[in-house]
């Protein structure tokens, strides 16, 4: 007979806790720290007061809603895509930098960490995370602020032709400086970021609509359907229609 391992001091302590809610309640008294927990459908099931007020809600006003209820679609799709990667990979993502808009529409940079939430039977139930304003995360935000206009423009105009030179002009940097800043801070080129945003939005359209693939390709900034299909397959391992059949609730119902 195999003897089960002895519980650690931490495991013994938490096993005796009657009201684990006390640990999330701690986040209610931490200023400028934002807590959220989402289920597998990306719905908020727990937020602290700071995050709720950031989005113009009081009480339980955020619960049951998703990022798409509070952010422009391209921004929300990025957050949801990262949630999905955390849940599918079953590994945390630590100190990711995101551009987030508050209730007044002003974009700010935040450092975000997310962890998968595992149920008692071992299945992933959702994702939990915290956000901290970048200027409180131990480093000055100025270097990221230079890229705010470029990122905002891509998120608003991803379906249109976008040249690096035009983005550089908006940020008052030369094209080479802009590329260098993107690689240093985000670990990718401007073109890689633009492609990522376009593919995220295309995935969202494939999941949420029955729009023709060719129309989705054009709306998301790809110059033709074959270009879109190649990029999409390289990113997901699936052709767009295969992805829709697997992940669209509409297709599963029909």
C-alpha positions as CSV (number, residue, x, y, z in Angstrom):
1,X,0.0,0.0,0.0
2,X,1.4,3.4,-1.0
3,X,1.5,5.9,1.8
4,X,0.1,9.3,0.6
5,X,2.5,12.2,0.9
6,X,2.3,14.3,4.0
7,X,0.5,17.6,3.5
8,X,2.7,20.6,3.6
9,X,2.3,23.3,6.2
10,X,0.6,25.5,3.6
11,X,-1.8,22.7,2.5
12,X,-2.7,22.0,6.1
13,X,-3.4,25.6,6.8
14,X,-5.6,26.3,3.8
15,X,-7.5,23.0,4.3
16,X,-8.7,24.4,7.7
17,X,-9.8,27.8,6.4
18,X,-13.5,28.2,6.8
19,X,-13.9,31.3,4.6
20,X,-11.3,31.5,1.8
21,X,-13.1,34.7,0.6
22,X,-10.9,36.6,3.1
23,X,-8.0,36.3,0.7
24,X,-9.8,37.9,-2.2
25,X,-11.2,40.5,0.2
26,X,-7.6,41.7,0.8
27,X,-7.6,43.1,-2.8
28,X,-10.4,45.5,-1.8
29,X,-8.0,47.5,0.4
30,X,-5.1,47.7,-2.1
31,X,-5.3,50.9,-4.1
32,X,-4.5,50.7,-7.9
33,X,-4.4,46.9,-7.8
34,X,-7.1,45.3,-10.0
35,X,-8.3,41.7,-9.4
36,X,-10.4,39.6,-11.7
37,X,-11.6,36.0,-12.1
38,X,-13.2,34.7,-15.2
39,X,-14.9,31.5,-16.1
40,X,-14.3,29.4,-19.3
41,X,-16.7,31.6,-21.2
42,X,-14.6,34.7,-20.3
43,X,-17.3,36.1,-18.0
44,X,-16.3,38.0,-14.9
45,X,-17.2,36.0,-11.8
46,X,-15.2,38.0,-9.3
47,X,-13.6,41.5,-9.5
48,X,-12.5,43.9,-6.7
49,X,-13.9,47.4,-6.3
50,X,-11.0,49.1,-8.0
51,X,-11.5,47.2,-11.2
52,X,-15.3,47.6,-11.1
53,X,-15.0,51.4,-10.7
54,X,-12.3,51.5,-13.4
55,X,-15.0,50.3,-15.8
56,X,-17.7,52.6,-14.4
57,X,-19.6,49.9,-12.4
58,X,-20.7,49.6,-8.8
59,X,-21.4,46.5,-6.8
60,X,-21.8,43.4,-9.0
61,X,-22.2,45.4,-12.2
62,X,-19.3,43.6,-14.0
63,X,-20.3,40.0,-13.0
64,X,-21.5,37.9,-15.9
65,X,-20.2,40.3,-18.5
66,X,-17.1,40.0,-20.6
67,X,-14.3,42.3,-21.8
68,X,-16.3,43.0,-25.0
69,X,-18.8,44.9,-22.8
70,X,-16.2,47.3,-21.6
71,X,-13.5,47.7,-24.3
72,X,-13.3,48.3,-28.1
73,X,-13.5,44.9,-29.9
74,X,-9.8,44.7,-31.0
75,X,-8.7,45.4,-27.4
76,X,-11.1,43.0,-25.9
77,X,-10.2,40.3,-28.3
78,X,-6.5,40.5,-27.3
79,X,-7.4,40.1,-23.6
80,X,-9.7,37.1,-24.3
81,X,-7.1,35.5,-26.6
82,X,-4.5,35.7,-23.8
83,X,-7.1,34.2,-21.4
84,X,-7.5,31.3,-23.8
85,X,-3.8,30.7,-24.0
86,X,-3.5,30.6,-20.2
87,X,-6.4,28.1,-19.9
88,X,-5.3,25.9,-22.8
89,X,-1.6,25.8,-21.8
90,X,-2.5,25.5,-18.1
91,X,0.4,27.7,-17.3
92,X,0.5,31.3,-15.9
93,X,1.5,34.3,-17.8
94,X,3.5,36.7,-15.7
95,X,4.1,40.5,-16.2
96,X,2.5,40.9,-19.6
97,X,2.1,44.6,-20.6
98,X,-1.3,45.6,-22.0
99,X,-2.9,48.9,-23.1
100,X,-6.2,49.3,-21.3
101,X,-8.9,52.0,-21.4
102,X,-10.7,53.2,-18.3
103,X,-14.2,54.6,-18.1
104,X,-13.0,58.0,-19.3
105,X,-11.5,56.5,-22.5
106,X,-7.9,57.3,-21.5
107,X,-5.5,54.5,-22.4
108,X,-3.0,53.4,-19.8
109,X,-0.4,50.7,-19.7
110,X,-0.8,47.9,-17.1
111,X,1.3,45.0,-16.1
112,X,-0.9,41.9,-15.9
113,X,-0.3,38.4,-14.5
114,X,-2.8,35.6,-15.2
115,X,-3.1,32.1,-13.7
116,X,-5.3,29.1,-14.8
117,X,-8.0,28.2,-12.2
118,X,-8.1,24.4,-11.8
119,X,-11.2,22.7,-10.4
120,X,-11.2,19.8,-7.9
121,X,-11.5,17.2,-10.7
122,X,-8.5,18.7,-12.5
123,X,-10.3,20.5,-15.3
124,X,-9.6,24.2,-16.1
125,X,-12.5,26.3,-14.8
126,X,-11.3,29.7,-15.9
127,X,-8.5,32.3,-15.3
128,X,-7.6,34.6,-12.4
129,X,-5.4,37.7,-12.7
130,X,-4.2,41.0,-11.3
131,X,-3.3,44.2,-13.0
132,X,-1.0,47.0,-11.8
133,X,-0.5,50.4,-13.5
134,X,2.8,50.2,-15.3
135,X,4.1,53.3,-13.6
136,X,3.7,51.5,-10.2
137,X,5.4,48.3,-11.4
138,X,9.0,49.3,-10.7
139,X,9.9,51.0,-14.0
140,X,9.0,54.3,-15.7
141,X,6.2,54.1,-18.3
142,X,7.6,56.7,-20.6
143,X,9.1,54.2,-23.0
144,X,5.7,52.5,-23.4
145,X,3.8,55.7,-23.6
146,X,5.7,56.6,-26.8
147,X,4.1,53.6,-28.5
148,X,0.6,54.3,-27.2
149,X,-0.5,56.2,-30.4
150,X,0.9,53.4,-32.6
151,X,-0.9,50.7,-30.7
152,X,-4.1,52.6,-30.5
153,X,-4.1,53.3,-34.3
154,X,-3.5,49.6,-35.1
155,X,-6.4,48.6,-32.8
156,X,-8.7,51.1,-34.5
157,X,-7.6,50.6,-38.1
158,X,-6.4,47.0,-38.4
159,X,-8.7,46.5,-41.4
160,X,-7.0,49.2,-43.4
161,X,-3.6,49.3,-45.1
162,X,-1.1,50.5,-42.4
163,X,2.5,51.4,-43.2
164,X,5.3,51.5,-40.6
165,X,6.3,54.9,-41.8
166,X,2.8,56.3,-41.0
167,X,2.8,54.8,-37.5
168,X,6.3,56.2,-36.9
169,X,5.0,59.7,-37.8
170,X,2.2,59.4,-35.3
171,X,4.7,58.5,-32.6
172,X,7.3,61.1,-33.6
173,X,9.9,58.4,-34.1
174,X,11.7,57.3,-37.2
175,X,10.6,54.0,-38.7
176,X,13.8,52.3,-37.5
177,X,13.4,53.7,-34.0
178,X,9.8,52.5,-33.9
179,X,10.8,49.0,-35.0
180,X,13.6,49.0,-32.4
181,X,11.2,50.1,-29.6
182,X,8.6,47.5,-30.6
183,X,11.2,44.7,-30.6
184,X,12.7,45.8,-27.3
185,X,9.5,46.2,-25.4
186,X,7.1,43.7,-27.0
187,X,9.5,41.2,-28.5
188,X,8.1,41.5,-31.9
189,X,8.2,43.8,-35.0
190,X,5.5,46.3,-35.9
191,X,4.4,44.0,-38.7
192,X,4.2,41.0,-36.3
193,X,2.0,43.1,-33.9
194,X,-0.3,44.2,-36.8
195,X,-0.6,40.6,-38.0
196,X,-1.4,39.4,-34.5
197,X,-4.2,41.9,-34.1
198,X,-5.7,41.0,-37.5
199,X,-5.6,37.3,-36.8
200,X,-7.1,37.7,-33.3
201,X,-10.0,39.7,-34.8
202,X,-10.4,37.1,-37.6
203,X,-10.7,34.4,-35.0
204,X,-13.3,36.3,-33.2
205,X,-15.3,36.8,-36.4
206,X,-15.1,33.1,-37.2
207,X,-16.3,32.1,-33.8
208,X,-19.1,34.7,-33.4
209,X,-20.5,35.1,-37.0
210,X,-21.3,33.1,-40.1
211,X,-19.7,35.8,-42.4
212,X,-18.0,34.4,-45.5
213,X,-14.3,33.7,-45.0
214,X,-13.4,36.0,-47.9
215,X,-15.2,38.9,-46.3
216,X,-13.6,38.3,-43.0
217,X,-10.2,38.3,-44.7
218,X,-10.8,41.7,-46.3
219,X,-12.4,43.3,-43.2
220,X,-9.4,42.2,-41.1
221,X,-6.8,43.7,-43.4
222,X,-5.7,40.8,-45.5
223,X,-5.3,41.5,-49.2
224,X,-6.9,38.3,-50.3
225,X,-8.4,35.1,-49.0
226,X,-5.3,32.9,-49.8
227,X,-3.0,35.3,-47.9
228,X,-5.4,35.1,-44.9
229,X,-5.6,31.3,-45.1
230,X,-1.8,30.9,-45.1
231,X,-1.3,33.3,-42.2
232,X,-4.2,31.8,-40.2
233,X,-3.0,28.2,-40.7
234,X,0.5,29.1,-39.7
235,X,-0.9,30.6,-36.5
236,X,-3.5,28.0,-35.5
237,X,-2.7,24.9,-37.5
238,X,-6.2,25.0,-39.0
239,X,-7.8,26.5,-42.1
240,X,-10.4,29.2,-41.3
241,X,-13.4,26.9,-42.1
242,X,-11.9,24.1,-40.0
243,X,-11.4,26.5,-37.1
244,X,-15.1,27.7,-37.5
245,X,-16.4,24.1,-37.4
246,X,-14.4,23.4,-34.3
247,X,-14.9,26.5,-32.3
248,X,-18.0,28.3,-33.4
249,X,-21.1,27.6,-31.2
250,X,-23.3,28.5,-34.1
251,X,-21.8,25.8,-36.3
252,X,-22.0,23.2,-33.4
253,X,-25.7,24.0,-32.9
254,X,-26.5,23.7,-36.7
